[in-house]
Amino acid sequence: MDWRARLELSSDSFTPLYAQLADRLREACRDLPAGTLMPSETELMAYTGVSRATARKAVGDLVGEGLVYSARGKGTFIAGPRVTTELSRPVGFTEAMRARGLEPVTRLLRLESTSAVGSVARGLGLQDGAEVLRIERLRLLRGEPCMIETTHLAAALAPGLAAADLEGSLYRVLEERWGLIAARGQETIIAINADRDAARLLGVPIAAALLSTLRTTQTADGVPLEYTLRQARGDMCSFGIDLNASATLSAGTSAEHPLRVGVL
């Protein structure tokens, strides 16, 4: 592709150079397939004559819009369509993605027995110090890391879970081996910035925009089942919910998510 011709800017325009460049790059995102490598900041400077700050601003706008994503050490790529997880019922990531014709990959990062304290204990209806399993997993779509999930479950609820295959659907394992089914739950969503560990695992810059969710679920009998924190790439994931005019608003606070407004 002749990027120099495609990115030609007008010095006579009243539109700022960074906005012109961002528009040219948006057009490229519409015309080119997902996964296409975009020009680097240095190449954008060479093609258009703009400063590094201008090139960075233009690319940053597209990252914020979810049109492109940056992979550390690789470059900036055109993003594919965001994958939406519906929140109208408790469903696992694996099931949700397969329902959309996608085959997710899960990597188990850490599995340990630990003591429940604070919000984890409260979310699981346990006393401080009760034994829980902490399961940290990395979710991938189309070969790209898209989400980090950290799940806590009461150890007494599913004895032997540590020996199960956790690189697939946790919900399926809980249902098939222990008859535990998530029947209802609560999920809170906020925007956060990636810390160093999240950035490394997700392949994004430090402070990149992420969607963070806190999910707690219960069985039909009201038994607390899970306490899960998720950190999802904003350029790859979104969350949707069906709206109902008869629903009532609720608001609350928590240590993890300072303000929650939702529907019941």
N, C-alpha and C positions, 0 to 999 in steps of 0.2 A: 504494500500500500504506500502511496505517496502522501505521507503524513504532512509534509511541508505544504503541499497544495491544499490538503483538506483543512488544515488549521490556519489558513491565511486570515490575518486580522486587518481591520481597517483603522488607521491612525486618525482618520477624519470623522469617525463615528463619535457620538456623544456617549455611547455605551462604554463603560470602563473595560480596559483590556482583559482583566481577569474574568469579567462576565462574558465577553466575547469568546474567550478561550473555553470557558465552561460550556457555553452553548455549542461550540464546535465538537467538544468531547461528548456531549449528550447525544448529538446526532450520530456520532460514531458508535455509541453504545446501542442505539436503536438499529443500526445497520449491520453490526458485526455480531457474531455468535458469542454466547457466554463463554468465558475462559480465555478470550483473546487478550494477549498481553498489550497493555497500553504503553505509550512512550513514557520514559522516566522524566523526572524534573529537568535533568540536564538536557535531554533530547527536546523537551518542550521549549526550553530556552533557545536552543540552537535553531529549531524550526520556526519560531515566531519572533525571536528577539526580545522576549519579555524577561523580567528579572526572576530570580528564583522565588522570591516572595509571591510574585504574581502567579507563577506556575503552581506553587504549593497551595495558594488560595483556591484556584480553579479546581484542582484535583480534590482538595478538601471538601469543597461544595458537593462534588459528585459522591464522595465517600459518605457524607452526611445524608445524601438522598438515597443511598443504597444501590447506586448504579454501578459502582466499582468497589473493589476491596483490595487491600494491600496485604501481601504475604511477605513476611520478613525474609530478606535474603533472596527473594524471587522477583518481586516487582508488584505492579498494580494491574489488576485484571478486571474485565467486564464481568459483573455479577449476573448470575442466573436469577430467575424469579424467586422471590422469598417463599419459603415453605411455611404455610400457616397451620398452627396447632389450634384446634377448636377447644374452647374451655367450657362448653355447655355440659360436658360430662367427664368424669375421671377416666382417662384413657392413657395408656403408656405411649412413649415416644415411638417404639418399634411398631406398635399397631397403627398409630396415627400415620406414620410415613408409608407403611405398606398399603394402607387404604388409599393413598394417593399414587400408588404405582411405583414407589421408591423403595429401594432396599438399603436400609441404614446399616452402618457398622458400629459396633460398640467395643471400646477398649477399656478393660478394667485397670484403673490406675492404682487404686489402693483399697484394701479390705482389712479392717481391724475391729477388734472388740474394744469398746471404751465405755466410759461412764457418762450417763445422761446428766446434764446440768442446765440450768437456766431455761431458755426458750425451747430447747430440744426436749427436755423433760416435760415441760408444760404441754408442748404440742403432742406428745405421745402419751400424756396422762400418767406419767411415771414420777416416782420420787427421785430427787437428786441422788445420784450415785448408782441408780439402777443400770444394769448392763444393757448396752445397745450395740448393734452392728453399724459401723460407718462404712458406706460403700461409695467410693468416688469413681466415676466413669466418664469417659470422653465419647461423645456421639459424633459420628461423621456422616455426611451426605455427599454423594458424588465424589468421594475421595477427599473431601475437605472437612476439617474439624469445624463443627458448628455449635456445639453446646457442651458444657461441663455440668454434670449432675452429681450432687452429693446427697445421698439418702441415708437417713437414720431410721432403724427399725428396732423395736424391742426384741432382745435376743430370745426371750421366753416365748415369743409369739411364733417363731419359726425356727425351732431347734434344728441345727444341721445346715442352715442356709449358707454358711460359709463354704460348704463343700459343693454347692450347686453351681451350675453354669450361669454366671452373671454377665456374660458378654452377649446377651440377647434381651428378651423381655422379662424384666423382674416381675411384672404383674402376672405373666403367664406362669412363672415358676411358683409364685405364691398361691395361685389358684389351683394348679395341678397337684402340688405336693402337700399343701396345708389347707386347702379349701378357703383361702382368704381372698376376698374380692372387694376391691374399692367400690363402694356403692355411692358415696357422696364425698364432698370435700370442699376445701376453700383454696383459692389461689390469689396471691397478691403480685402485682407486676410493677416494677419501677425501672427507671433508666439509671445505669451506673457506668463508671469508667473502669476499664480493665486494669487490674493491678499487674505486677510483674509476672506472677505465676499464671494468671489467666491469659495474659498476652502470649506467653510462651506456648501454652497448650493449644490456644486457638489460632496461633499464627497471625496475630494482629499487633499493631503498635501498642505500647503502653499508653493507657488513657483512652484507647479506642472506645466508642460507644457500644455498650452491651445492654441487653434486656435481662433483668434479673427477676426471677419469680420464686416465691415461697409457696410450696404446696403442702397441705396437710390433708390426709384422706382418712375415712373411717369405713368400717364394714356396715352392712345393713343393720347389724345389732348395736352399732354405735361404738365398736371397739376401735381405738386409734390405730391406724395401720402404718402410716409413713409420715416422715417430716423431710421434705426434699427441697433443697436449694438448687436452682438452675441458673446458669449464666450463659446466655445465648448471643451469638453474633447478630447484631442488628441488620447487617447486610444480607443475611441468609434466612433469618427466622422472623416470624411475626406471630401474634396471638390474636385469635378472634373469639367473639362471644355473640350469641343470639340475644337480641334485645326484646324485652317483654314489657309492655306498657303497664302491666299489673304488678311488676316487681317493685320492691321498696328499696330505697337507698340505705346504705349503712356506711359508717365511718369509724375508723379505729386506728390505733397506733401500736407499734411494736418496736423492739430494739433493732430488728433487722431492717424493717421498712417503716420509717417514721410516720407516714400517713397513708391510710388505705381508704379509698372510697370505692364502693362496689355495689352490686345488686344482689338481692336475696330472693 
